[in-house]
Amino acid sequence: MFMAKTQGIDKQCPIEAGLNILSGKWKLKILWYLSKGTVRFNELQRLLGNITTKTLAAQLRELEEQGIVIRKVFPEVPPKVEYSLSELGKTLTPILSQLCDWGKRYHAYMEIYLD
């Protein structure tokens, strides 16, 4: 079972457990692109913009260890690696969509509020 930094996952608040998995600058963006379908590493890096190869690899590795992302390596030269959401990861898709919708509403609100 995955462990939080300070306590076992069974003793964590459910919100804290979710934030522990989704926190960080890149994870939600990575999950958003993967929610659209399978993506190769280099394509994902291009979609994300200014993320380093090292950071993307580390974030994907964490998500894979947490059971959210599946990494598939094809025995080719050069190697081809694809990433997709696991069944558990796919359960995040409605949450990501709702977060996107909320962000759009927030932007609209702030445009009205700031005018």
C-alpha positions in Angstrom: 0.0 0.0 0.0 1.2 3.5 -0.7 2.3 5.6 2.2 1.9 9.3 2.8 4.9 11.2 4.0 3.8 11.1 7.7 1.2 8.5 8.1 -0.3 5.3 6.6 -2.9 5.8 3.9 -5.5 4.0 6.1 -5.2 6.8 8.7 -5.3 9.7 6.1 -8.3 12.0 5.6 -9.7 11.1 2.2 -9.1 14.6 0.9 -5.5 14.4 2.0 -5.1 11.0 0.3 -6.4 12.6 -3.0 -4.2 15.6 -2.6 -1.2 13.5 -1.9 -1.6 11.8 -5.3 -2.6 14.8 -7.3 -0.4 17.5 -5.8 2.4 19.2 -7.6 2.7 21.5 -10.5 2.4 18.9 -13.3 0.3 16.0 -12.2 -3.1 17.4 -13.0 -1.9 18.6 -16.4 -0.4 15.2 -17.1 -3.6 13.5 -16.1 -5.7 15.9 -18.2 -3.8 15.0 -21.4 -3.9 11.2 -20.5 -7.6 11.5 -20.0 -7.9 12.2 -23.7 -6.2 8.9 -24.6 -2.8 7.2 -24.8 0.2 9.5 -25.3 3.8 8.8 -26.0 6.4 10.4 -23.7 7.8 12.9 -26.2 4.3 14.0 -27.3 3.3 14.5 -23.7 6.4 16.6 -23.1 5.5 18.8 -26.1 1.9 19.2 -24.9 3.1 20.3 -21.4 5.5 22.9 -22.7 8.4 23.7 -20.4 8.6 20.6 -18.3 12.1 18.9 -18.2 12.5 15.3 -19.2 13.7 14.4 -15.7 10.6 16.0 -14.1 8.2 14.4 -16.5 9.8 11.0 -16.0 9.6 11.4 -12.2 6.0 12.5 -12.2 5.0 9.7 -14.5 6.9 7.2 -12.3 5.1 8.4 -9.2 1.7 8.1 -10.9 2.6 4.7 -12.1 3.6 3.6 -8.6 0.3 4.9 -7.3 -1.6 2.8 -9.8 -3.0 5.8 -11.7 -1.0 5.5 -14.9 0.1 2.6 -17.0 3.4 2.6 -18.8 3.7 0.3 -21.9 7.1 -0.3 -23.5 7.2 -1.6 -27.1 10.2 -3.8 -28.0 11.4 -1.6 -30.9 14.5 0.2 -31.8 14.4 3.0 -30.8 12.1 2.0 -27.8 8.6 3.3 -28.0 6.9 4.1 -24.6 3.2 5.0 -24.2 1.3 6.2 -21.2 -2.4 5.8 -20.4 -4.7 6.0 -17.5 -5.3 2.8 -15.5 -8.8 1.8 -14.7 -8.3 3.6 -11.3 -6.9 6.6 -13.2 -9.9 6.7 -15.5 -12.1 7.3 -12.4 -10.4 10.7 -12.2 -11.7 11.8 -15.6 -15.1 13.2 -14.3 -13.2 15.1 -11.6 -10.8 16.5 -14.1 -13.7 17.6 -16.3 -15.5 19.2 -13.4 -12.3 21.0 -12.4 -11.9 22.3 -16.0 -15.5 23.5 -16.0 -15.0 25.2 -12.6 -11.9 26.9 -14.0 -13.8 28.3 -16.9 -16.6 29.6 -14.7 -13.9 31.1 -12.4 -12.3 32.9 -15.4 -15.7 34.2 -16.5 -16.5 35.4 -13.0 -13.2 37.2 -12.6 -13.6 38.9 -15.9 -17.0 40.3 -14.7 -15.7 41.0 -11.2 -12.5 42.8 -12.3 -14.4 45.0 -14.9 
